[in-house]
Amino acid sequence: MFGEEIRKLRKANGLTLIQLEELTGISHSYLSQLERGERGNKNPPTEIFSKLAKTLKVSKLHLYRAAGLLDEADILALLDENKRLRESLEYYADTKLYEPYCIPMGDYASDVTEDNGEIARKALQGGGEVK
């Protein structure tokens, strides 16, 4: 099923195996073997899933499910966990709701809570490092 899904997504994106190789850096022979089910669907490196998901414009969860690594219950649990994390981040990103404070720790003070919600805002935006 995983190989069939890769082939379907590749064709839906109007890509040949060579073009998919150029976009992902995954050899077309490896991609061909995946599509034909000759390569183990359940043990490609996570980097393969990441590259394919990005290029084929689907989520990694979609590919993990197609490979049989996750079932519907796993995906629902991950989505619920993601929702709760986003809600927490939104709370800490909103300076109207959250009053930053400093926790003394011996000679050191925790600066994690002194960022005025910047770390949470960056996380919600999918941003990189906060300096």
N, C-alpha and C positions, 0 to 999 in steps of 0.2 A: 504494500500500500504506500509506503514512503516513497519508493522510486516512482510509482505512478503519479503521486502528488507532485513530486519535483518536476516530472515531465510535463504535467498539466500546467503547472505554474509557469514553467519556462516558456511553453508555447503561448500561454495567455499573455505573457509579456513580450511576445514576438521575438524571442531569442533563440539562436542556435546554440549548440553545445560549445562551439568555439567562442561565441560572444559571451556566454555565461562564464567561460573560463577567463576571458579577458577582464570581465567585471569583478569576478570573485578571487581570482588567483588560484582557483582549484582546477587541476588539470582536467581537460575534457574527457580523457580516458577514465579517470576516477568518477567523474560525473556520469558518464555513460554506464559504468558498472553500477553506480547507485541506482540510476533509473531502471536498469534491467533487473535489479534485485540481486546482483552478483556480489555486492559488498554488504557487509553487515549493517543493516539499518539501525540497529540498536546501540552501536558503539562508535559512530563517527565522532571525532573530537568536537567539543562544543564550539570551537572556532568555525567548523564547517557549517553548523546550524546558524551561527551568527551571520556569516557571510551570505549564505543562501537566503536567510530571512530578509536581510537588508536589500539585497539585489532583487529578490522576487516580490518584495513589498508585502510581506506577511509577517506575523509575529513569530518569535521563536516558539511560543507555546503551540502555535498551529503546526509547526514542523515536528515538535516533540510528540504531539498527539498522533500525527501521521506515522511517526516512527514507532508508535506503541510504547513510548516512554512515560506518557502521562495519559490518564483517562479523564473522563468528564468531571469526576469528583475531585481529582487533583487540581484541575484547572479552576474549578469553582472555589476551592479552598485558597488557591493563589490569588485569585481575583478579589476575594473577600479580604485577605491579608493586605493586599495592595490598597484597597479602599480604606481600610483602617489606618494604614500608614499615611496615606494622602491626607486624611482628615486630621491626623495628629500634626503633620507638617503645616497644614493650612492654619491650624490653631496657633502654632508657634511663629508662623510667618506674619500673622496679623498683630501688629503692635497695640491695637486697641484692646485685644483680648488678653494678651500676655505681657506681663510686667517682667522684663529681664532682671535677673539678680545674680549675685556672685556668691559662690559657696566657698568659705575659707577652708583650706586644707593644709594645716600646718603653716609652713613658710610660703606655701603656694596658694593661689586662688584659682578657682575654676573659671576660665574665660569662655567656656562653652555657652553659658547662659548670658553672656554679656554682648552678644552679637546683634541684638535688637531684631532677631528673626532672620538675619541675612542668610544663615546656613539653610534654614528651612525654605526660604524663598528660592535659593539656588537649586535645591533639591527638587522642588516642584517644577522649576523651569527646565530641569534636566541639565543644569549648568555644571561646569567643571568646578575646579577648586575655589574655595573662598579664602582670600588672603587677608 
